Amino acid sequence: MTKLDLHGVRHADVESMVENFILMNQKEFPLEIICGNSNKMIMLVQNVINKLGCETHSYRYGTIIVRRWI
């Protein structure tokens, strides 16, 4: 599974990183995004995913699986 680890990434850079990651790897679904335990980071990632219209699953707090386009 293709992964994006956001540990150490500034909040200001999250939107563009997550959007680019999903768009560049859309043929590789499912994708894993590791947000860590920051509520703010999780919220920022989820906002991008919602904007793109993707289906997600979270099997563990701080990790989001992007399954497919809705």
Predicted model as a PDB file, atoms N, CA, C, CB and O in Angstrom, pLDDT in the B-factor column:
MODEL        1                                                                  
ATOM      1  N   MET A   1       0.849  -1.171   0.000  1.00 94.00           N  
ATOM      2  CA  MET A   1       0.000   0.000   0.000  1.00 94.00           C  
ATOM      3  C   MET A   1       0.898   1.239   0.000  1.00 94.00           C  
ATOM      4  CB  MET A   1      -0.968  -0.004   1.226  1.00 94.00           C  
ATOM      5  O   MET A   1       1.859   1.320   0.766  1.00 94.00           O  
ATOM      6  N   THR A   2       0.582   2.176  -0.845  1.00 97.00           N  
ATOM      7  CA  THR A   2       1.333   3.430  -0.935  1.00 97.00           C  
ATOM      8  C   THR A   2       0.991   4.297   0.273  1.00 97.00           C  
ATOM      9  CB  THR A   2       1.017   4.185  -2.269  1.00 97.00           C  
ATOM     10  O   THR A   2      -0.178   4.451   0.628  1.00 97.00           O  
ATOM     11  N   LYS A   3       2.037   4.870   0.908  1.00 98.00           N  
ATOM     12  CA  LYS A   3       1.847   5.619   2.151  1.00 98.00           C  
ATOM     13  C   LYS A   3       2.389   7.036   2.060  1.00 98.00           C  
ATOM     14  CB  LYS A   3       2.511   4.894   3.301  1.00 98.00           C  
ATOM     15  O   LYS A   3       3.350   7.316   1.343  1.00 98.00           O  
ATOM     16  N   LEU A   4       1.744   7.917   2.810  1.00 98.00           N  
ATOM     17  CA  LEU A   4       2.223   9.282   3.021  1.00 98.00           C  
ATOM     18  C   LEU A   4       2.299   9.489   4.519  1.00 98.00           C  
ATOM     19  CB  LEU A   4       1.289  10.354   2.334  1.00 98.00           C  
ATOM     20  O   LEU A   4       1.283   9.411   5.210  1.00 98.00           O  
ATOM     21  N   ASP A   5       3.493   9.753   5.029  1.00 98.00           N  
ATOM     22  CA  ASP A   5       3.695   9.984   6.459  1.00 98.00           C  
ATOM     23  C   ASP A   5       3.858  11.481   6.681  1.00 98.00           C  
ATOM     24  CB  ASP A   5       4.938   9.197   6.996  1.00 98.00           C  
ATOM     25  O   ASP A   5       4.789  12.092   6.158  1.00 98.00           O  
ATOM     26  N   LEU A   6       2.960  12.065   7.451  1.00 98.00           N  
ATOM     27  CA  LEU A   6       2.954  13.508   7.670  1.00 98.00           C  
ATOM     28  C   LEU A   6       3.661  13.936   8.956  1.00 98.00           C  
ATOM     29  CB  LEU A   6       1.542  14.001   7.694  1.00 98.00           C  
ATOM     30  O   LEU A   6       3.582  15.102   9.344  1.00 98.00           O  
ATOM     31  N   HIS A   7       4.340  13.019   9.611  1.00 97.00           N  
ATOM     32  CA  HIS A   7       5.109  13.400  10.799  1.00 97.00           C  
ATOM     33  C   HIS A   7       6.156  14.430  10.397  1.00 97.00           C  
ATOM     34  CB  HIS A   7       5.782  12.153  11.463  1.00 97.00           C  
ATOM     35  O   HIS A   7       6.909  14.219   9.446  1.00 97.00           O  
ATOM     36  N   GLY A   8       6.203  15.538  11.117  1.00 96.00           N  
ATOM     37  CA  GLY A   8       7.182  16.587  10.844  1.00 96.00           C  
ATOM     38  C   GLY A   8       6.777  17.575   9.766  1.00 96.00           C  
ATOM     39  O   GLY A   8       7.522  18.512   9.481  1.00 96.00           O  
ATOM     40  N   VAL A   9       5.613  17.385   9.162  1.00 97.00           N  
ATOM     41  CA  VAL A   9       5.137  18.284   8.111  1.00 97.00           C  
ATOM     42  C   VAL A   9       4.378  19.438   8.763  1.00 97.00           C  
ATOM     43  CB  VAL A   9       4.229  17.525   7.085  1.00 97.00           C  
ATOM     44  O   VAL A   9       3.587  19.220   9.681  1.00 97.00           O  
ATOM     45  N   ARG A  10       4.612  20.655   8.295  1.00 97.00           N  
ATOM     46  CA  ARG A  10       3.907  21.826   8.824  1.00 97.00           C  
ATOM     47  C   ARG A  10       2.457  21.818   8.367  1.00 97.00           C  
ATOM     48  CB  ARG A  10       4.599  23.130   8.379  1.00 97.00           C  
ATOM     49  O   ARG A  10       2.142  21.401   7.252  1.00 97.00           O  
ATOM     50  N   HIS A  11       1.586  22.284   9.243  1.00 97.00           N  
ATOM     51  CA  HIS A  11       0.158  22.330   8.929  1.00 97.00           C  
ATOM     52  C   HIS A  11      -0.116  23.096   7.643  1.00 97.00           C  
ATOM     53  CB  HIS A  11      -0.612  22.962  10.077  1.00 97.00           C  
ATOM     54  O   HIS A  11      -1.025  22.738   6.894  1.00 97.00           O  
ATOM     55  N   ALA A  12       0.647  24.132   7.378  1.00 98.00           N  
ATOM     56  CA  ALA A  12       0.447  24.956   6.175  1.00 98.00           C  
ATOM     57  C   ALA A  12       0.735  24.172   4.890  1.00 98.00           C  
ATOM     58  CB  ALA A  12       1.345  26.198   6.232  1.00 98.00           C  
ATOM     59  O   ALA A  12       0.256  24.549   3.821  1.00 98.00           O  
ATOM     60  N   ASP A  13       1.508  23.091   4.984  1.00 98.00           N  
ATOM     61  CA  ASP A  13       1.881  22.311   3.803  1.00 98.00           C  
ATOM     62  C   ASP A  13       0.989  21.088   3.572  1.00 98.00           C  
ATOM     63  CB  ASP A  13       3.310  21.866   3.928  1.00 98.00           C  
ATOM     64  O   ASP A  13       1.096  20.423   2.542  1.00 98.00           O  
ATOM     65  N   VAL A  14       0.121  20.800   4.524  1.00 98.00           N  
ATOM     66  CA  VAL A  14      -0.662  19.567   4.473  1.00 98.00           C  
ATOM     67  C   VAL A  14      -1.610  19.520   3.285  1.00 98.00           C  
ATOM     68  CB  VAL A  14      -1.448  19.406   5.746  1.00 98.00           C  
ATOM     69  O   VAL A  14      -1.662  18.508   2.586  1.00 98.00           O  
ATOM     70  N   GLU A  15      -2.353  20.579   3.041  1.00 98.00           N  
ATOM     71  CA  GLU A  15      -3.356  20.546   1.972  1.00 98.00           C  
ATOM     72  C   GLU A  15      -2.738  20.180   0.628  1.00 98.00           C  
ATOM     73  CB  GLU A  15      -4.057  21.897   1.866  1.00 98.00           C  
ATOM     74  O   GLU A  15      -3.224  19.276  -0.052  1.00 98.00           O  
ATOM     75  N   SER A  16      -1.684  20.864   0.246  1.00 98.00           N  
ATOM     76  CA  SER A  16      -1.079  20.586  -1.061  1.00 98.00           C  
ATOM     77  C   SER A  16      -0.424  19.214  -1.098  1.00 98.00           C  
ATOM     78  CB  SER A  16      -0.049  21.657  -1.406  1.00 98.00           C  
ATOM     79  O   SER A  16      -0.485  18.538  -2.125  1.00 98.00           O  
ATOM     80  N   MET A  17       0.201  18.783  -0.007  1.00 98.00           N  
ATOM     81  CA  MET A  17       0.849  17.468   0.013  1.00 98.00           C  
ATOM     82  C   MET A  17      -0.160  16.340  -0.121  1.00 98.00           C  
ATOM     83  CB  MET A  17       1.649  17.293   1.295  1.00 98.00           C  
ATOM     84  O   MET A  17       0.043  15.406  -0.896  1.00 98.00           O  
ATOM     85  N   VAL A  18      -1.250  16.425   0.636  1.00 98.00           N  
ATOM     86  CA  VAL A  18      -2.262  15.362   0.610  1.00 98.00           C  
ATOM     87  C   VAL A  18      -2.972  15.340  -0.747  1.00 98.00           C  
ATOM     88  CB  VAL A  18      -3.293  15.558   1.756  1.00 98.00           C  
ATOM     89  O   VAL A  18      -3.184  14.274  -1.325  1.00 98.00           O  
ATOM     90  N   GLU A  19      -3.333  16.502  -1.242  1.00 98.00           N  
ATOM     91  CA  GLU A  19      -4.005  16.560  -2.546  1.00 98.00           C  
ATOM     92  C   GLU A  19      -3.113  15.986  -3.645  1.00 98.00           C  
ATOM     93  CB  GLU A  19      -4.396  18.013  -2.889  1.00 98.00           C  
ATOM     94  O   GLU A  19      -3.570  15.175  -4.450  1.00 98.00           O  
ATOM     95  N   ASN A  20      -1.869  16.390  -3.684  1.00 98.00           N  
ATOM     96  CA  ASN A  20      -0.937  15.863  -4.691  1.00 98.00           C  
ATOM     97  C   ASN A  20      -0.737  14.362  -4.533  1.00 98.00           C  
ATOM     98  CB  ASN A  20       0.414  16.578  -4.595  1.00 98.00           C  
ATOM     99  O   ASN A  20      -0.700  13.633  -5.524  1.00 98.00           O  
ATOM    100  N   PHE A  21      -0.609  13.900  -3.303  1.00 98.00           N  
ATOM    101  CA  PHE A  21      -0.418  12.475  -3.038  1.00 98.00           C  
ATOM    102  C   PHE A  21      -1.590  11.657  -3.581  1.00 98.00           C  
ATOM    103  CB  PHE A  21      -0.253  12.228  -1.531  1.00 98.00           C  
ATOM    104  O   PHE A  21      -1.385  10.642  -4.247  1.00 98.00           O  
ATOM    105  N   ILE A  22      -2.797  12.091  -3.301  1.00 98.00           N  
ATOM    106  CA  ILE A  22      -3.973  11.351  -3.757  1.00 98.00           C  
ATOM    107  C   ILE A  22      -4.083  11.397  -5.279  1.00 98.00           C  
ATOM    108  CB  ILE A  22      -5.249  11.918  -3.115  1.00 98.00           C  
ATOM    109  O   ILE A  22      -4.314  10.368  -5.914  1.00 98.00           O  
ATOM    110  N   LEU A  23      -3.923  12.564  -5.859  1.00 96.00           N  
ATOM    111  CA  LEU A  23      -4.060  12.693  -7.312  1.00 96.00           C  
ATOM    112  C   LEU A  23      -2.966  11.935  -8.070  1.00 96.00           C  
ATOM    113  CB  LEU A  23      -4.030  14.164  -7.706  1.00 96.00           C  
ATOM    114  O   LEU A  23      -3.231  11.340  -9.114  1.00 96.00           O  
ATOM    115  N   MET A  24      -1.756  11.957  -7.551  1.00 97.00           N  
ATOM    116  CA  MET A  24      -0.641  11.284  -8.233  1.00 97.00           C  
ATOM    117  C   MET A  24      -0.698   9.759  -8.069  1.00 97.00           C  
ATOM    118  CB  MET A  24       0.694  11.810  -7.696  1.00 97.00           C  
ATOM    119  O   MET A  24      -0.106   9.030  -8.864  1.00 97.00           O  
ATOM    120  N   ASN A  25      -1.400   9.281  -7.054  1.00 97.00           N  
ATOM    121  CA  ASN A  25      -1.421   7.847  -6.768  1.00 97.00           C  
ATOM    122  C   ASN A  25      -2.813   7.242  -6.864  1.00 97.00           C  
ATOM    123  CB  ASN A  25      -0.860   7.593  -5.396  1.00 97.00           C  
ATOM    124  O   ASN A  25      -3.063   6.181  -6.290  1.00 97.00           O  
ATOM    125  N   GLN A  26      -3.723   7.894  -7.575  1.00 94.00           N  
ATOM    126  CA  GLN A  26      -5.101   7.425  -7.619  1.00 94.00           C  
ATOM    127  C   GLN A  26      -5.255   6.041  -8.244  1.00 94.00           C  
ATOM    128  CB  GLN A  26      -5.935   8.405  -8.377  1.00 94.00           C  
ATOM    129  O   GLN A  26      -6.262   5.375  -8.004  1.00 94.00           O  
ATOM    130  N   LYS A  27      -4.297   5.599  -9.026  1.00 94.00           N  
ATOM    131  CA  LYS A  27      -4.363   4.259  -9.606  1.00 94.00           C  
ATOM    132  C   LYS A  27      -3.880   3.201  -8.626  1.00 94.00           C  
ATOM    133  CB  LYS A  27      -3.538   4.194 -10.883  1.00 94.00           C  
ATOM    134  O   LYS A  27      -3.939   2.006  -8.915  1.00 94.00           O  
ATOM    135  N   GLU A  28      -3.403   3.640  -7.467  1.00 95.00           N  
ATOM    136  CA  GLU A  28      -2.836   2.738  -6.475  1.00 95.00           C  
ATOM    137  C   GLU A  28      -3.753   2.506  -5.278  1.00 95.00           C  
ATOM    138  CB  GLU A  28      -1.524   3.277  -6.001  1.00 95.00           C  
ATOM    139  O   GLU A  28      -3.319   1.907  -4.294  1.00 95.00           O  
ATOM    140  N   PHE A  29      -5.029   2.967  -5.330  1.00 96.00           N  
ATOM    141  CA  PHE A  29      -5.930   2.807  -4.190  1.00 96.00           C  
ATOM    142  C   PHE A  29      -5.902   1.365  -3.704  1.00 96.00           C  
ATOM    143  CB  PHE A  29      -7.368   3.222  -4.564  1.00 96.00           C  
ATOM    144  O   PHE A  29      -5.833   0.450  -4.524  1.00 96.00           O  
ATOM    145  N   PRO A  30      -5.953   1.135  -2.393  1.00 97.00           N  
ATOM    146  CA  PRO A  30      -6.073   2.094  -1.307  1.00 97.00           C  
ATOM    147  C   PRO A  30      -4.741   2.763  -0.983  1.00 97.00           C  
ATOM    148  CB  PRO A  30      -6.619   1.412  -0.074  1.00 97.00           C  
ATOM    149  O   PRO A  30      -3.670   2.204  -1.222  1.00 97.00           O  
ATOM    150  N   LEU A  31      -4.833   3.974  -0.432  1.00 98.00           N  
ATOM    151  CA  LEU A  31      -3.675   4.758  -0.017  1.00 98.00           C  
ATOM    152  C   LEU A  31      -3.738   4.947   1.492  1.00 98.00           C  
ATOM    153  CB  LEU A  31      -3.625   6.134  -0.754  1.00 98.00           C  
ATOM    154  O   LEU A  31      -4.822   5.048   2.066  1.00 98.00           O  
ATOM    155  N   GLU A  32      -2.583   4.995   2.125  1.00 98.00           N  
ATOM    156  CA  GLU A  32      -2.534   5.190   3.573  1.00 98.00           C  
ATOM    157  C   GLU A  32      -1.899   6.540   3.885  1.00 98.00           C  
ATOM    158  CB  GLU A  32      -1.747   4.045   4.260  1.00 98.00           C  
ATOM    159  O   GLU A  32      -0.827   6.860   3.373  1.00 98.00           O  
ATOM    160  N   ILE A  33      -2.560   7.326   4.722  1.00 98.00           N  
ATOM    161  CA  ILE A  33      -2.029   8.617   5.168  1.00 98.00           C  
ATOM    162  C   ILE A  33      -1.869   8.547   6.676  1.00 98.00           C  
ATOM    163  CB  ILE A  33      -2.967   9.813   4.747  1.00 98.00           C  
ATOM    164  O   ILE A  33      -2.833   8.339   7.412  1.00 98.00           O  
ATOM    165  N   ILE A  34      -0.628   8.725   7.124  1.00 98.00           N  
ATOM    166  CA  ILE A  34      -0.314   8.678   8.541  1.00 98.00           C  
ATOM    167  C   ILE A  34      -0.266  10.104   9.057  1.00 98.00           C  
ATOM    168  CB  ILE A  34       1.031   7.936   8.805  1.00 98.00           C  
ATOM    169  O   ILE A  34       0.616  10.885   8.698  1.00 98.00           O  
ATOM    170  N   CYS A  35      -1.231  10.429   9.905  1.00 97.00           N  
ATOM    171  CA  CYS A  35      -1.382  11.790  10.427  1.00 97.00           C  
ATOM    172  C   CYS A  35      -0.728  11.967  11.793  1.00 97.00           C  
ATOM    173  CB  CYS A  35      -2.851  12.149  10.519  1.00 97.00           C  
ATOM    174  O   CYS A  35      -0.356  13.082  12.160  1.00 97.00           O  
ATOM    175  N   GLY A  36      -0.586  10.895  12.539  1.00 95.00           N  
ATOM    176  CA  GLY A  36      -0.126  10.994  13.914  1.00 95.00           C  
ATOM    177  C   GLY A  36      -1.296  11.306  14.832  1.00 95.00           C  
ATOM    178  O   GLY A  36      -2.455  11.178  14.437  1.00 95.00           O  
ATOM    179  N   ASN A  37      -0.996  11.709  16.039  1.00 94.00           N  
ATOM    180  CA  ASN A  37      -2.037  11.916  17.051  1.00 94.00           C  
ATOM    181  C   ASN A  37      -2.538  13.342  17.149  1.00 94.00           C  
ATOM    182  CB  ASN A  37      -1.529  11.500  18.378  1.00 94.00           C  
ATOM    183  O   ASN A  37      -3.257  13.673  18.092  1.00 94.00           O  
ATOM    184  N   SER A  38      -2.184  14.186  16.213  1.00 95.00           N  
ATOM    185  CA  SER A  38      -2.614  15.573  16.226  1.00 95.00           C  
ATOM    186  C   SER A  38      -4.026  15.699  15.660  1.00 95.00           C  
ATOM    187  CB  SER A  38      -1.637  16.445  15.430  1.00 95.00           C  
ATOM    188  O   SER A  38      -4.262  15.394  14.491  1.00 95.00           O  
ATOM    189  N   ASN A  39      -4.965  16.152  16.497  1.00 96.00           N  
ATOM    190  CA  ASN A  39      -6.332  16.372  16.024  1.00 96.00           C  
ATOM    191  C   ASN A  39      -6.368  17.358  14.870  1.00 96.00           C  
ATOM    192  CB  ASN A  39      -7.212  16.872  17.161  1.00 96.00           C  
ATOM    193  O   ASN A  39      -7.134  17.182  13.922  1.00 96.00           O  
ATOM    194  N   LYS A  40      -5.546  18.393  14.945  1.00 97.00           N  
ATOM    195  CA  LYS A  40      -5.489  19.413  13.899  1.00 97.00           C  
ATOM    196  C   LYS A  40      -5.043  18.790  12.575  1.00 97.00           C  
ATOM    197  CB  LYS A  40      -4.531  20.557  14.306  1.00 97.00           C  
ATOM    198  O   LYS A  40      -5.627  19.076  11.529  1.00 97.00           O  
ATOM    199  N   MET A  41      -4.004  17.932  12.614  1.00 97.00           N  
ATOM    200  CA  MET A  41      -3.503  17.290  11.397  1.00 97.00           C  
ATOM    201  C   MET A  41      -4.563  16.375  10.800  1.00 97.00           C  
ATOM    202  CB  MET A  41      -2.220  16.496  11.691  1.00 97.00           C  
ATOM    203  O   MET A  41      -4.770  16.369   9.586  1.00 97.00           O  
ATOM    204  N   ILE A  42      -5.226  15.608  11.639  1.00 97.00           N  
ATOM    205  CA  ILE A  42      -6.283  14.708  11.160  1.00 97.00           C  
ATOM    206  C   ILE A  42      -7.400  15.512  10.500  1.00 97.00           C  
ATOM    207  CB  ILE A  42      -6.850  13.856  12.325  1.00 97.00           C  
ATOM    208  O   ILE A  42      -7.902  15.132   9.442  1.00 97.00           O  
ATOM    209  N   MET A  43      -7.788  16.622  11.126  1.00 97.00           N  
ATOM    210  CA  MET A  43      -8.840  17.471  10.576  1.00 97.00           C  
ATOM    211  C   MET A  43      -8.422  18.051   9.222  1.00 97.00           C  
ATOM    212  CB  MET A  43      -9.180  18.605  11.559  1.00 97.00           C  
ATOM    213  O   MET A  43      -9.225  18.077   8.289  1.00 97.00           O  
ATOM    214  N   LEU A  44      -7.185  18.511   9.106  1.00 98.00           N  
ATOM    215  CA  LEU A  44      -6.697  19.078   7.846  1.00 98.00           C  
ATOM    216  C   LEU A  44      -6.713  18.033   6.734  1.00 98.00           C  
ATOM    217  CB  LEU A  44      -5.277  19.638   8.023  1.00 98.00           C  
ATOM    218  O   LEU A  44      -7.136  18.315   5.613  1.00 98.00           O  
ATOM    219  N   VAL A  45      -6.253  16.834   7.050  1.00 98.00           N  
ATOM    220  CA  VAL A  45      -6.235  15.752   6.053  1.00 98.00           C  
ATOM    221  C   VAL A  45      -7.660  15.383   5.650  1.00 98.00           C  
ATOM    222  CB  VAL A  45      -5.494  14.506   6.605  1.00 98.00           C  
ATOM    223  O   VAL A  45      -7.946  15.220   4.464  1.00 98.00           O  
ATOM    224  N   GLN A  46      -8.542  15.250   6.616  1.00 97.00           N  
ATOM    225  CA  GLN A  46      -9.926  14.880   6.313  1.00 97.00           C  
ATOM    226  C   GLN A  46     -10.614  15.942   5.463  1.00 97.00           C  
ATOM    227  CB  GLN A  46     -10.711  14.659   7.605  1.00 97.00           C  
ATOM    228  O   GLN A  46     -11.430  15.607   4.604  1.00 97.00           O  
ATOM    229  N   ASN A  47     -10.299  17.215   5.687  1.00 97.00           N  
ATOM    230  CA  ASN A  47     -10.864  18.289   4.869  1.00 97.00           C  
ATOM    231  C   ASN A  47     -10.455  18.148   3.406  1.00 97.00           C  
ATOM    232  CB  ASN A  47     -10.422  19.653   5.406  1.00 97.00           C  
ATOM    233  O   ASN A  47     -11.278  18.351   2.513  1.00 97.00           O  
ATOM    234  N   VAL A  48      -9.210  17.806   3.154  1.00 97.00           N  
ATOM    235  CA  VAL A  48      -8.733  17.621   1.774  1.00 97.00           C  
ATOM    236  C   VAL A  48      -9.425  16.420   1.148  1.00 97.00           C  
ATOM    237  CB  VAL A  48      -7.189  17.434   1.737  1.00 97.00           C  
ATOM    238  O   VAL A  48      -9.871  16.483   0.002  1.00 97.00           O  
ATOM    239  N   ILE A  49      -9.513  15.338   1.889  1.00 97.00           N  
ATOM    240  CA  ILE A  49     -10.151  14.124   1.381  1.00 97.00           C  
ATOM    241  C   ILE A  49     -11.620  14.387   1.051  1.00 97.00           C  
ATOM    242  CB  ILE A  49     -10.030  12.980   2.407  1.00 97.00           C  
ATOM    243  O   ILE A  49     -12.121  13.938   0.021  1.00 97.00           O  
ATOM    244  N   ASN A  50     -12.297  15.109   1.922  1.00 96.00           N  
ATOM    245  CA  ASN A  50     -13.701  15.445   1.664  1.00 96.00           C  
ATOM    246  C   ASN A  50     -13.842  16.325   0.434  1.00 96.00           C  
ATOM    247  CB  ASN A  50     -14.315  16.145   2.875  1.00 96.00           C  
ATOM    248  O   ASN A  50     -14.764  16.148  -0.361  1.00 96.00           O  
ATOM    249  N   LYS A  51     -12.923  17.278   0.277  1.00 97.00           N  
ATOM    250  CA  LYS A  51     -12.946  18.172  -0.891  1.00 97.00           C  
ATOM    251  C   LYS A  51     -12.794  17.382  -2.191  1.00 97.00           C  
ATOM    252  CB  LYS A  51     -11.826  19.227  -0.782  1.00 97.00           C  
ATOM    253  O   LYS A  51     -13.425  17.703  -3.198  1.00 97.00           O  
ATOM    254  N   LEU A  52     -11.956  16.355  -2.158  1.00 96.00           N  
ATOM    255  CA  LEU A  52     -11.720  15.541  -3.350  1.00 96.00           C  
ATOM    256  C   LEU A  52     -12.816  14.498  -3.563  1.00 96.00           C  
ATOM    257  CB  LEU A  52     -10.372  14.853  -3.249  1.00 96.00           C  
ATOM    258  O   LEU A  52     -12.928  13.925  -4.647  1.00 96.00           O  
ATOM    259  N   GLY A  53     -13.613  14.256  -2.544  1.00 96.00           N  
ATOM    260  CA  GLY A  53     -14.708  13.296  -2.674  1.00 96.00           C  
ATOM    261  C   GLY A  53     -14.263  11.851  -2.635  1.00 96.00           C  
ATOM    262  O   GLY A  53     -14.694  11.048  -3.462  1.00 96.00           O  
ATOM    263  N   CYS A  54     -13.412  11.507  -1.693  1.00 96.00           N  
ATOM    264  CA  CYS A  54     -12.920  10.140  -1.568  1.00 96.00           C  
ATOM    265  C   CYS A  54     -13.560   9.435  -0.379  1.00 96.00           C  
ATOM    266  CB  CYS A  54     -11.399  10.132  -1.427  1.00 96.00           C  
ATOM    267  O   CYS A  54     -13.953  10.067   0.602  1.00 96.00           O  
ATOM    268  N   GLU A  55     -13.655   8.113  -0.486  1.00 95.00           N  
ATOM    269  CA  GLU A  55     -14.143   7.287   0.610  1.00 95.00           C  
ATOM    270  C   GLU A  55     -12.956   6.894   1.478  1.00 95.00           C  
ATOM    271  CB  GLU A  55     -14.895   6.027   0.080  1.00 95.00           C  
ATOM    272  O   GLU A  55     -11.895   6.540   0.964  1.00 95.00           O  
ATOM    273  N   THR A  56     -13.135   6.957   2.789  1.00 95.00           N  
ATOM    274  CA  THR A  56     -12.035   6.647   3.704  1.00 95.00           C  
ATOM    275  C   THR A  56     -12.444   5.616   4.743  1.00 95.00           C  
ATOM    276  CB  THR A  56     -11.551   7.912   4.395  1.00 95.00           C  
ATOM    277  O   THR A  56     -13.618   5.298   4.930  1.00 95.00           O  
ATOM    278  N   HIS A  57     -11.424   5.117   5.403  1.00 93.00           N  
ATOM    279  CA  HIS A  57     -11.592   4.197   6.523  1.00 93.00           C  
ATOM    280  C   HIS A  57     -10.455   4.485   7.496  1.00 93.00           C  
ATOM    281  CB  HIS A  57     -11.593   2.682   6.051  1.00 93.00           C  
ATOM    282  O   HIS A  57      -9.334   4.774   7.075  1.00 93.00           O  
ATOM    283  N   SER A  58     -10.731   4.409   8.770  1.00 90.00           N  
ATOM    284  CA  SER A  58      -9.691   4.608   9.774  1.00 90.00           C  
ATOM    285  C   SER A  58      -9.675   3.403  10.696  1.00 90.00           C  
ATOM    286  CB  SER A  58      -9.920   5.922  10.578  1.00 90.00           C  
ATOM    287  O   SER A  58     -10.579   3.230  11.513  1.00 90.00           O  
ATOM    288  N   TYR A  59      -8.656   2.574  10.569  1.00 88.00           N  
ATOM    289  CA  TYR A  59      -8.577   1.383  11.398  1.00 88.00           C  
ATOM    290  C   TYR A  59      -7.827   1.650  12.697  1.00 88.00           C  
ATOM    291  CB  TYR A  59      -7.908   0.261  10.636  1.00 88.00           C  
ATOM    292  O   TYR A  59      -7.876   0.850  13.631  1.00 88.00           O  
ATOM    293  N   ARG A  60      -7.134   2.783  12.742  1.00 94.00           N  
ATOM    294  CA  ARG A  60      -6.366   3.161  13.919  1.00 94.00           C  
ATOM    295  C   ARG A  60      -6.318   4.676  13.979  1.00 94.00           C  
ATOM    296  CB  ARG A  60      -4.929   2.550  13.888  1.00 94.00           C  
ATOM    297  O   ARG A  60      -6.161   5.340  12.954  1.00 94.00           O  
ATOM    298  N   TYR A  61      -6.455   5.229  15.195  1.00 95.00           N  
ATOM    299  CA  TYR A  61      -6.423   6.679  15.349  1.00 95.00           C  
ATOM    300  C   TYR A  61      -5.112   7.223  14.791  1.00 95.00           C  
ATOM    301  CB  TYR A  61      -6.593   7.081  16.836  1.00 95.00           C  
ATOM    302  O   TYR A  61      -4.032   6.736  15.124  1.00 95.00           O  
ATOM    303  N   GLY A  62      -5.224   8.234  13.942  1.00 96.00           N  
ATOM    304  CA  GLY A  62      -4.046   8.861  13.369  1.00 96.00           C  
ATOM    305  C   GLY A  62      -3.641   8.304  12.021  1.00 96.00           C  
ATOM    306  O   GLY A  62      -2.672   8.773  11.424  1.00 96.00           O  
ATOM    307  N   THR A  63      -4.369   7.311  11.530  1.00 97.00           N  
ATOM    308  CA  THR A  63      -4.100   6.724  10.218  1.00 97.00           C  
ATOM    309  C   THR A  63      -5.397   6.694   9.429  1.00 97.00           C  
ATOM    310  CB  THR A  63      -3.492   5.291  10.347  1.00 97.00           C  
ATOM    311  O   THR A  63      -6.424   6.221   9.916  1.00 97.00           O  
ATOM    312  N   ILE A  64      -5.340   7.204   8.206  1.00 97.00           N  
ATOM    313  CA  ILE A  64      -6.530   7.243   7.346  1.00 97.00           C  
ATOM    314  C   ILE A  64      -6.224   6.464   6.072  1.00 97.00           C  
ATOM    315  CB  ILE A  64      -6.953   8.723   7.014  1.00 97.00           C  
ATOM    316  O   ILE A  64      -5.198   6.687   5.430  1.00 97.00           O  
ATOM    317  N   ILE A  65      -7.114   5.560   5.715  1.00 98.00           N  
ATOM    318  CA  ILE A  65      -7.014   4.804   4.466  1.00 98.00           C  
ATOM    319  C   ILE A  65      -7.971   5.442   3.461  1.00 98.00           C  
ATOM    320  CB  ILE A  65      -7.345   3.275   4.685  1.00 98.00           C  
ATOM    321  O   ILE A  65      -9.170   5.549   3.718  1.00 98.00           O  
ATOM    322  N   VAL A  66      -7.446   5.855   2.340  1.00 98.00           N  
ATOM    323  CA  VAL A  66      -8.268   6.405   1.255  1.00 98.00           C  
ATOM    324  C   VAL A  66      -8.562   5.223   0.334  1.00 98.00           C  
ATOM    325  CB  VAL A  66      -7.534   7.611   0.478  1.00 98.00           C  
ATOM    326  O   VAL A  66      -7.663   4.688  -0.315  1.00 98.00           O  
ATOM    327  N   ARG A  67      -9.833   4.825   0.288  1.00 95.00           N  
ATOM    328  CA  ARG A  67     -10.212   3.618  -0.446  1.00 95.00           C  
ATOM    329  C   ARG A  67     -10.458   3.855  -1.930  1.00 95.00           C  
ATOM    330  CB  ARG A  67     -11.439   3.026   0.165  1.00 95.00           C  
ATOM    331  O   ARG A  67      -9.971   3.107  -2.778  1.00 95.00           O  
ATOM    332  N   ARG A  68     -11.212   4.896  -2.231  1.00 91.00           N  
ATOM    333  CA  ARG A  68     -11.580   5.128  -3.638  1.00 91.00           C  
ATOM    334  C   ARG A  68     -12.312   6.456  -3.755  1.00 91.00           C  
ATOM    335  CB  ARG A  68     -12.465   3.969  -4.187  1.00 91.00           C  
ATOM    336  O   ARG A  68     -12.651   7.093  -2.758  1.00 91.00           O  
ATOM    337  N   TRP A  69     -12.546   6.856  -5.007  1.00 86.00           N  
ATOM    338  CA  TRP A  69     -13.389   8.019  -5.273  1.00 86.00           C  
ATOM    339  C   TRP A  69     -14.816   7.623  -4.999  1.00 86.00           C  
ATOM    340  CB  TRP A  69     -13.221   8.538  -6.734  1.00 86.00           C  
ATOM    341  O   TRP A  69     -15.191   6.470  -5.213  1.00 86.00           O  
ATOM    342  N   ILE A  70     -15.621   8.556  -4.530  1.00 81.00           N  
ATOM    343  CA  ILE A  70     -17.044   8.278  -4.306  1.00 81.00           C  
ATOM    344  C   ILE A  70     -17.807   8.553  -5.589  1.00 81.00           C  
ATOM    345  CB  ILE A  70     -17.612   9.134  -3.133  1.00 81.00           C  
ATOM    346  O   ILE A  70     -19.026   8.385  -5.631  1.00 81.00           O  
TER     347      ILE A  70                                                      
ENDMDL                                                                          
END                                                                             
